Amino acid sequence: MARVLYIEDERDIGQWVLKDLTGRGHQVHWLTSGEGIDEHISTADVVILDVMLPGLDGFSIGRRIKKDQYDLPILMLSARTSVEDKIEGLDFADDYLTKPFHPDELAARVDVLLRRYQKQDEEMELQHLLVHTRDGRIVHKDTQEEIQLTGKQYHLFQFFLKHLNQILTKEQLYEGVWGEQYMEGDKTLMVHIRYLREKIELNPANPTIIETIRGIGYRVKL
Amino acid sequence: MKRFMHSLLAKYMLIIIIAIIVIQLAYLLVGSVAIFGFNMHEDEDIDASKVENKWHEDANNIDQVNEVNINNLFKKWKEKYPEAGMFWIDGEGKLVVEIDATIELPNKWTSVYTASFIKERYDGDPFTVIAFLENSESDGFIVLEISRTTFDPPILQASERFGSLILVGVFVFVLLFIVVSFLFFRSIQKRLLKFQDTMGIRDVDGLPIKLEIKKEDEIGELEKSYNQMVDELRDSRIREQKEEQLRRELIANLSHDLRTPLTKIRAQSYTITQEKLTEEGRKAVRAIEISIANIDRLIENLMSYTLLMASKYKYEPSEIDITRFIRESAATWYPAFEKEAFDINVSLESLGRWKIDPIWMGRILDNIFQNVLRHAKSGKYIGIKTESYEQYDAIIITDHGPGLTRESHEKGAEIGLTIVDMMVKGMELDWEAESSIEGTLIRIIRYR
């Protein structure tokens, strides 16, 4: 359960999202403009923000929120779909979803943001693993043994968890974890993935947690 | 008038006028020196007959013929004609006194030698006057030799005496004129070259930079006009940007206003799906969902098409690793194909760096993938490959769908491919599509 601050001036859409997210177990506070936003910011876990609003527009409100609370994730939800708008939004916001959207997609994106910002003390079940996202502990469900990872393996696994269900290319993984540019033909990443699989997979020869997507990269799917 | 005085024309005319004045002054100076200088030097005009008469007169009027008097006489003449030669042959044919004779003289003059001397000098050069002393042959004769040039007109004499000097002077003057002209034109050339260099420099906004005006001559005027042109260009760019901004804003607002009701329809249809529905009802809601997705895509394509047609779609090319770019794009589309149970075959080799706009390329790939997903779903196959040959590199996207049919055109595939076509060509790439009932192959080509 997360506390969602939702700003949307269109009543039909607002009510629909409010109902849907509440139905998914979130506590939603819906406002029709930027007025009175300050009262709710301190208690919110995530902000969903429309762009075209009466008074201050969504971009200005979003920037102000980020200035005051850098670790509060913002998702822009707008019918403005131009590249320029998306770029302007993503300048400060964490995600940009365009209307018309599917409520499942909105809920999934909210979950991703909450995970990325570790706003919830979530116990995530990943096949035979139990992952505590806040402190990063990984426990084998059957044996209750904690799996110890080395520094790089831990970072690599955390990177996968922050990008759950996303396919990550070799370049994205290497640059995300090592912080250096990936050189074509470098085997470092493959070696670390092999070691990581040996620790977390039931059968490292046939991995099911870290999937290999042929020709593209790897994925950890929930 | 002030403007004329600052002009290059005026400056060069000044150089010419100074040159003409100097030439005139030089002629005047040479003329004056020739005429007055020589006349001042001489008491009277030098005339051969006068000299001859005077020599005879002096020879006749000598007080007493002896060596001292003769010497005095010679000295007096020498003062007047420094270049003259004189000698005295006495009555016995003996050379007694000699001053600066032009030839080697024998000490003893025989009648034969005297006759040959007279013959040789008659009407010859030097001008020679032979006079008997006191009109008596017994004391012998005195001889005066003066170069005939002494009797030339003064101007001729000046030319002979200062000829080489005048030549050198003229040469130096011409050289000076050439040097001054060269320096003058070189300074013009340097300024024009600097002008040209500055014209090639671009500011951060891609427009030419303004010139610094140092002089108010013709080049200065040209620089002023150029700066004015740059200002006008900048104004026009700002105007164009404002128009572009307005157009974008209009399209963005239009898109927003179309999508908002579309979202409301989706909200309603989603709410309906939460109710208990008959099979017919579920079908109808699914049809509404598909229509919403179609309209959404059409709005997006229509907006892009409008911007592309008006050349207002922002184009910002940069060097990108194309293989990495395709891989990342394929990664985002993978789940969508996976959901539809597609067989996904990705095989990418390095194609190096392409200078393209990543947003444009992303849009091209999105449109192609979207078409595969929507119109080639039955084939359950997508291939994303690269090809590299000597002449070209290519990205190949294949499907096993029914090919590009009329039906797919009607469903909006055409506008998507039109955008692909405009964007591919806009990035100086090429593309081709091969379509049959076996499927479609799209090749995006970059020629080397």
Contacts between the chains, C-beta under 8 A, distances in Angstrom:
chain1	res1	chain2	res2	distance
A	10	B	260	6.1
A	10	B	263	7.6
A	10	B	264	7.1
A	12	B	264	4.7
A	12	B	267	5.8
A	12	B	268	7.7
A	13	B	260	7.6
A	13	B	263	5.4
A	13	B	264	6.2
A	13	B	267	5.8
A	16	B	267	3.7
A	16	B	270	7.0
A	16	B	271	6.7
A	20	B	270	7.6
A	51	B	256	8.0
A	52	B	256	6.0
A	78	B	256	7.5
A	79	B	255	7.0
A	79	B	256	4.2
A	79	B	257	7.8
A	79	B	258	7.9
A	79	B	259	3.7
A	79	B	260	5.0
A	79	B	263	6.6
A	80	B	252	5.3
A	80	B	255	6.9
A	80	B	256	5.1
A	81	B	252	7.9
A	81	B	255	5.7
A	81	B	259	7.0
A	81	B	300	6.2
A	81	B	303	7.6
A	82	B	248	6.7
A	82	B	251	7.1
A	82	B	252	4.9
A	82	B	255	7.1
A	82	B	303	7.3
A	83	B	314	7.2
A	83	B	359	5.4
A	84	B	248	6.5
A	84	B	252	7.7
A	84	B	314	7.2
A	85	B	252	6.2
A	98	B	259	7.4
A	99	B	259	4.9
A	99	B	260	6.7
A	99	B	262	7.1
A	99	B	263	4.1
A	100	B	259	6.1
A	100	B	262	4.6
A	100	B	263	4.2
A	100	B	265	7.5
A	100	B	266	4.4
A	100	B	292	5.6
A	100	B	296	5.7
A	101	B	263	7.1
A	101	B	266	7.6
A	102	B	266	7.5
A	102	B	270	7.9
A	103	B	270	6.0
A	165	B	335	7.3
A	166	B	331	7.4
A	167	B	331	3.9
A	167	B	332	7.7
A	167	B	334	5.1
A	167	B	335	7.4
A	168	B	331	7.2
A	169	B	324	6.9
A	169	B	327	4.9
A	169	B	328	5.6
A	169	B	331	5.8
A	171	B	324	5.3
A	171	B	327	7.7
A	171	B	328	7.9
A	172	B	328	7.1
A	184	B	350	6.2
A	213	B	331	7.3
A	213	B	334	6.3
A	213	B	346	7.9
A	214	B	344	8.0
A	214	B	346	6.5
A	215	B	327	7.6
A	215	B	330	7.6
A	215	B	345	7.3
A	215	B	346	2.9
A	215	B	347	5.5
A	215	B	348	6.2
A	215	B	384	7.5
A	216	B	327	5.6
A	216	B	330	5.5
A	216	B	331	5.1
A	216	B	334	6.3
A	216	B	346	5.4
A	217	B	327	7.2
A	217	B	331	6.1
